Amino acid sequence: MQVNQYRILVLNPGSTSTKIGVFDSEISIFEKTLRHDLDKLNTYPNIIDQYEFRKQAILETLDEEGINISKLNAVCGRGGLLRPIEGGTYIVNDQMLEDLRNGFAGQHASNLGGIIAYEIANGLNIPAYIVDPVVVDEMEEIAKVSGVPTIERRSIFHALNQKAVARRVASDFNKRYEEMNLIITHMGGGITVGVHKRGRVVDVNNGLHGDGPFSPERAGTVPAGDLVSMCYSGEFFREEMMKQLVGKGGLVGYLGTNDAVKVEKMVEAGDEKASLIYSAMAYQIGKEIGSASAVLKGKVDAIVLTGGLAYGKKFVKEISAYIDWIADVLVFPGENELQALAEGALRVLKNEEEAKQYPTKKSAMAFLRH
């Protein structure tokens, strides 16, 4: 008998919380954010050691809500810091688990997503997946050349949300994602502008601590010579310099807050400095999108603004004024990560896509380069 509905458990671990959801195919039937006690989390030597504690919290919550996990068809977790891979839905396998546990590309709460998904799914004899982790790398080789031979531009961006929104836009155009050229900008704590060329993100700024527009808490591209001078000024240790770029950069550095809503209120109250800095962030985003359109040689089907900052109508209007001559500007506020995870797993369950195996050939080549 053909199955029409697939029940999928999705997990998105954050630093002090875990977002969980249960979907019947595309329809969310339950979502909740589990807040974890910071003192409890601090008892674990490493982030990865939290997996059993978080897994039990998830299972207990599902039981309290009366959700029978034996009816699940799959479990899907947020992808972590893995080797560079192309976009898509990946089956959680032994090599992935090893890289997540060892922190191959760094320790982060998102590494727990694939591990917990596997632990739950394995006990139910169902598949575990991850979808479009931040390390998705589909950049063309020409885009990776930085100007310094020992430094390669890296692809670290909001792949999950960008790819999910891209598919929604394509559907609205009655086309496949692989048939469209899109520029998608995720605007949150970090800001990434992705060039989506027929289903692949061929260029994107490194939103972690690399380049691109400054954001609520990240510096983005800064004058290189002045940055070098700061590094050798004797005023900062390495960790302090990194904090200047990620954590104390952007809006935080200029205005003392990463809360865009608070900044908008400052602007409305007539704060001239807040007005300048907020407009400068919109300016830099518009400029980055303009650069991205050059990659596509002007053949852009649509420009998409998404993420939390896309709720700011005035902010969106300012950005649009710089770029609406390139293509229509579409706005998809927020970051529907749980929905995106469910949709990624569902495409595989419905045989619309084949689950990919980790690592890929690209992962191996990138590993050899580094």
C-alpha positions as CSV (number, residue, x, y, z in Angstrom):
1,M,0.0,0.0,0.0
2,Q,1.3,3.4,-1.0
3,V,2.1,5.7,1.9
4,N,0.6,9.2,1.4
5,Q,1.8,10.8,4.7
6,Y,5.2,10.6,6.3
7,R,5.8,11.5,9.9
8,I,9.1,13.2,10.5
9,L,10.8,14.3,13.7
10,V,13.1,17.3,13.2
11,L,15.8,18.6,15.6
12,N,17.7,21.9,15.6
13,P,20.1,22.2,18.6
14,G,21.3,25.6,19.6
15,S,23.8,26.7,22.2
16,T,21.3,26.7,25.1
17,S,18.1,25.3,23.5
18,T,16.9,22.6,21.2
19,K,14.1,23.3,18.7
20,I,12.0,20.2,17.9
21,G,9.1,19.6,15.6
22,V,6.9,16.8,14.3
23,F,5.6,17.0,10.7
24,D,3.0,14.9,8.8
25,S,4.6,15.4,5.4
26,E,4.7,19.2,5.0
27,I,2.3,19.9,7.8
28,S,3.6,20.8,11.3
29,I,1.6,19.1,14.0
30,F,3.9,20.0,16.9
31,E,6.8,22.4,17.5
32,K,8.5,23.4,20.7
33,T,11.7,25.0,21.9
34,L,13.3,23.2,24.8
35,R,15.3,25.6,27.0
36,H,18.3,23.9,28.7
37,D,19.6,25.0,32.1
38,L,23.0,26.7,31.5
39,D,24.4,25.4,34.7
40,K,23.5,21.8,33.7
41,L,25.1,22.3,30.2
42,N,28.3,23.6,31.8
43,T,28.7,20.3,33.7
44,Y,29.7,18.7,30.4
45,P,33.3,19.1,29.3
46,N,32.5,19.4,25.6
47,I,29.4,20.3,23.6
48,I,29.3,16.9,22.1
49,D,29.0,15.3,25.6
50,Q,25.5,16.9,25.9
51,Y,23.9,14.6,23.3
52,E,22.5,12.0,25.8
53,F,21.0,14.7,28.0
54,R,19.4,16.5,25.1
55,K,18.2,13.3,23.6
56,Q,16.4,12.3,26.8
57,A,14.9,15.8,27.0
58,I,13.5,15.4,23.5
59,L,12.1,11.9,24.1
60,E,10.5,13.0,27.4
61,T,8.9,16.0,25.8
62,L,7.4,13.9,23.0
63,D,6.1,11.4,25.5
64,E,4.5,14.2,27.6
65,E,2.8,15.5,24.4
66,G,1.4,12.1,23.6
67,I,3.4,11.7,20.4
68,N,4.0,8.0,19.6
69,I,7.6,7.9,18.1
70,S,6.9,4.4,16.8
71,K,4.9,6.1,14.0
72,L,7.9,8.1,12.8
73,N,9.2,7.4,9.3
74,A,12.4,9.4,9.7
75,V,14.4,11.7,12.0
76,C,16.2,14.8,10.5
77,G,18.7,16.9,12.4
78,R,20.4,20.2,11.7
79,G,23.7,19.6,9.9
80,G,26.9,20.5,11.8
81,L,30.4,21.6,11.0
82,L,31.4,18.9,8.6
83,R,33.7,18.6,5.6
84,P,32.6,20.8,2.7
85,I,29.8,19.1,0.8
86,E,27.3,20.0,-1.9
87,G,23.8,20.8,-1.0
88,G,21.1,18.2,-0.4
89,T,19.8,15.7,2.1
90,Y,22.4,13.3,3.5
91,I,21.9,10.0,5.3
92,V,23.7,10.0,8.6
93,N,26.4,7.4,8.4
94,D,29.4,6.3,10.4
95,Q,31.9,8.7,8.8
96,M,29.5,11.6,9.5
97,L,29.1,10.6,13.1
98,E,32.8,10.4,13.6
99,D,33.4,13.9,12.1
100,L,30.6,15.4,14.2
101,R,31.8,13.8,17.4
102,N,35.4,14.8,16.7
103,G,34.5,18.3,15.6
104,F,36.2,18.0,12.3
105,A,35.6,21.6,11.4
106,G,35.0,22.9,14.9
107,Q,32.7,22.3,18.0
108,H,29.2,23.7,17.7
109,A,25.8,22.8,19.1
110,S,24.6,22.0,15.5
111,N,27.0,19.0,15.5
112,L,24.5,17.4,17.9
113,G,21.7,17.4,15.3
114,G,23.0,14.5,13.3
115,I,24.1,12.5,16.3
116,I,20.8,12.8,18.2
117,A,18.8,12.1,15.0
118,Y,20.8,8.9,14.5
119,E,20.5,7.8,18.1
120,I,16.7,8.1,18.0
121,A,16.3,6.7,14.5
122,N,18.5,3.8,15.1
123,G,16.4,2.6,17.9
124,L,13.3,2.7,15.7
125,N,15.0,1.2,12.6
126,I,14.3,4.2,10.5
127,P,16.6,6.5,8.6
128,A,18.3,9.6,10.0
129,Y,19.2,12.6,7.8
130,I,20.7,16.0,7.8
131,V,19.9,18.8,5.3
132,D,22.0,21.6,3.8
133,P,24.4,22.3,6.7
134,V,26.4,25.6,6.9
135,V,29.4,23.9,5.2
136,V,27.6,23.4,1.9
137,D,30.2,24.3,-0.7
138,E,29.2,24.6,-4.4
139,M,31.4,27.6,-5.1
140,E,33.1,27.8,-8.4
141,E,36.9,27.6,-8.3
142,I,37.2,31.2,-9.6
143,A,35.2,32.5,-6.7
144,K,37.6,30.9,-4.1
145,V,40.6,32.9,-5.2
146,S,41.2,35.6,-2.6
147,G,44.2,37.5,-3.8
148,V,46.5,35.9,-1.1
149,P,47.7,32.5,-2.3
150,T,47.7,31.0,1.2
151,I,44.1,32.1,1.9
152,E,41.1,30.6,0.1
153,R,37.7,32.1,0.2
154,R,35.4,29.6,2.0
155,S,31.7,28.8,1.7
156,I,30.1,29.1,5.1
157,F,26.5,30.4,5.0
158,H,22.9,30.0,5.9
159,A,22.5,27.1,3.4
160,L,19.4,25.5,5.0
161,N,17.2,28.6,4.9
162,Q,18.6,29.9,1.6
163,K,18.1,26.6,-0.2
164,A,14.6,26.2,1.2
165,V,13.5,29.7,0.3
166,A,15.0,29.2,-3.2
167,R,12.8,26.1,-3.7
168,R,9.7,28.0,-2.6
169,V,10.4,30.9,-5.0
170,A,10.9,28.4,-7.9
171,S,7.6,26.8,-7.0
172,D,5.9,30.1,-7.1
173,F,7.4,30.6,-10.6
174,N,6.2,27.1,-11.6
175,K,9.7,26.2,-12.2
176,R,12.3,23.9,-10.7
177,Y,15.1,25.3,-8.5
178,E,17.6,24.0,-11.0
179,E,16.0,26.2,-13.7
180,M,16.4,29.5,-12.0
181,N,19.1,32.2,-11.3
182,L,18.4,33.8,-7.9
183,I,20.3,36.1,-5.4
184,I,19.2,35.2,-1.9
185,T,20.2,37.2,1.1
186,H,19.8,35.8,4.6
187,M,19.7,38.6,7.1
188,G,20.1,37.6,10.8
189,G,22.9,37.7,13.3
190,G,25.1,37.1,10.3
191,I,24.3,38.2,6.8
192,T,25.0,36.0,3.7
193,V,24.3,36.8,0.0
194,G,24.2,33.7,-2.1
195,V,24.4,33.4,-5.9
196,H,22.1,30.6,-6.8
197,K,22.8,29.6,-10.4
198,R,20.5,26.8,-11.6
199,G,20.4,24.9,-8.3
200,R,23.9,25.6,-7.1
201,V,25.3,28.3,-4.9
202,V,28.3,29.3,-7.0
203,D,29.4,32.2,-4.9
204,V,28.6,33.4,-1.4
205,N,30.3,35.5,1.3
206,N,31.6,33.7,4.4
207,G,29.0,34.8,7.0
208,L,30.8,33.3,10.0
209,H,33.8,35.6,10.2
210,G,34.8,36.2,6.7
211,D,33.5,38.9,4.4
212,G,30.4,40.7,3.1
213,P,28.2,43.2,4.7
214,F,28.5,44.0,8.4
215,S,25.6,42.6,10.4
216,P,24.0,43.0,13.9
217,E,27.1,41.4,15.5
218,R,29.7,40.7,12.8
219,A,32.1,43.1,11.1
220,G,32.1,41.7,7.6
221,T,34.7,43.0,5.2
222,V,37.0,45.5,6.9
223,P,40.0,47.5,5.5
224,A,42.7,44.8,5.5
225,G,45.7,47.1,6.3
226,D,44.0,48.6,9.3
227,L,43.0,45.2,10.5
228,V,46.6,44.0,10.4
229,S,47.6,47.1,12.3
230,M,45.1,46.3,15.0
231,C,46.4,42.8,15.3
232,Y,49.9,44.0,15.9
233,S,49.0,47.0,18.1
234,G,49.7,45.0,21.3
235,E,46.2,45.9,22.6
236,F,44.5,42.6,21.7
237,F,45.1,38.9,22.1
238,R,44.0,36.6,19.2
239,E,40.7,35.7,20.9
240,E,40.0,39.4,21.5
241,M,40.6,40.3,17.9
242,M,38.2,37.5,16.8
243,K,35.6,39.0,19.1
244,Q,36.0,42.3,17.4
245,L,35.0,40.6,14.2
246,V,32.3,38.3,15.6
247,G,30.4,39.3,18.6
248,K,31.5,42.9,19.0
249,G,31.3,44.0,15.3
250,G,28.5,45.5,13.3
251,L,25.6,47.1,15.2
252,V,27.0,45.9,18.5
253,G,30.3,47.8,17.9
254,Y,28.7,51.0,16.8
255,L,25.4,51.1,18.9
256,G,25.9,48.6,21.7
257,T,23.1,46.3,20.7
258,N,22.4,43.5,18.2
259,D,18.7,44.0,18.5
260,A,17.5,45.5,15.2
261,V,14.1,46.3,16.6
262,K,15.8,48.4,19.3
263,V,17.9,50.1,16.6
264,E,14.8,50.9,14.6
265,K,13.2,52.6,17.6
266,M,16.4,54.6,18.1
267,V,16.2,55.8,14.5
268,E,12.5,56.7,14.9
269,A,13.4,58.7,18.0
270,G,15.8,60.8,15.9
271,D,19.1,59.2,16.9
272,E,21.3,60.4,14.0
273,K,24.2,57.9,14.6
274,A,21.7,55.0,14.7
275,S,20.2,56.2,11.5
276,L,23.6,56.4,9.8
277,I,24.7,53.0,10.9
278,Y,21.4,51.2,10.1
279,S,21.4,52.8,6.7
280,A,25.0,51.8,6.2
281,M,24.1,48.2,6.9
282,A,21.4,48.4,4.2
283,Y,23.8,50.1,1.9
284,Q,26.4,47.3,2.3
285,I,23.8,44.6,1.7
286,G,22.6,46.4,-1.5
287,K,26.2,46.7,-2.7
288,E,26.9,43.0,-2.0
289,I,23.7,42.0,-4.0
290,G,24.9,44.2,-6.8
291,S,28.2,42.4,-6.9
292,A,26.3,39.1,-6.8
293,S,24.3,40.1,-9.9
294,A,27.6,40.6,-11.8
295,V,28.4,36.9,-11.2
296,L,25.2,36.1,-13.0
297,K,26.1,38.7,-15.7
298,G,22.8,40.4,-15.0
299,K,20.6,37.3,-15.8
300,V,18.7,37.4,-12.5
301,D,15.2,35.9,-12.2
302,A,14.6,37.3,-8.7
303,I,16.3,38.8,-5.6
304,V,15.1,37.4,-2.3
305,L,15.4,38.9,1.2
306,T,14.9,36.5,4.1
307,G,15.9,36.0,7.8
308,G,14.8,37.9,10.9
309,L,15.9,41.4,9.6
310,A,13.5,41.0,6.6
311,Y,10.6,41.8,9.1
312,G,11.8,45.4,9.1
313,K,9.8,47.1,6.4
314,K,11.8,50.3,6.4
315,F,15.0,48.3,6.3
316,V,13.8,46.2,3.4
317,K,12.7,49.4,1.6
318,E,16.1,50.9,1.9
319,I,17.8,47.8,0.5
320,S,15.3,47.5,-2.3
321,A,16.0,51.1,-3.4
322,Y,19.6,50.0,-4.3
323,I,18.7,46.8,-6.2
324,D,15.2,46.8,-7.5
325,W,16.5,47.8,-11.0
326,I,18.2,44.5,-11.2
327,A,15.2,42.2,-10.7
328,D,12.0,41.9,-8.6
329,V,12.7,41.9,-4.9
330,L,10.8,39.2,-3.0
331,V,10.6,39.1,0.8
332,F,10.3,35.9,2.9
333,P,10.8,37.1,6.5
334,G,12.0,34.7,9.2
335,E,13.9,31.5,9.2
336,N,11.7,28.4,9.0
337,E,14.5,25.9,9.8
338,L,12.3,23.1,11.1
339,Q,10.1,23.3,8.0
340,A,13.1,23.2,5.8
341,L,14.5,20.1,7.6
342,A,11.2,18.3,7.2
343,E,11.0,19.2,3.5
344,G,14.5,18.0,2.9
345,A,13.7,14.6,4.5
346,L,10.4,14.4,2.7
347,R,11.9,14.8,-0.7
348,V,13.9,11.7,-0.1
349,L,11.0,9.7,1.4
350,K,8.9,10.6,-1.6
351,N,11.7,9.6,-4.0
352,E,11.9,13.1,-5.4
353,E,15.6,13.1,-4.5
354,E,18.1,10.4,-3.6
355,A,19.8,10.7,-0.2
356,K,23.4,11.6,-0.6
357,Q,26.3,9.7,1.0
358,Y,28.9,11.5,3.1
359,P,31.7,12.3,2.5
360,T,31.5,13.3,-1.1
361,K,34.3,13.6,-3.6
362,K,34.3,17.3,-3.1
363,S,34.8,16.7,0.7
364,A,37.9,14.6,0.0
365,M,39.4,17.2,-2.4
366,A,38.9,20.0,0.1
367,F,40.4,17.9,2.8
368,L,43.5,17.3,0.7
369,R,43.8,21.1,-0.1
370,H,43.8,22.0,3.6
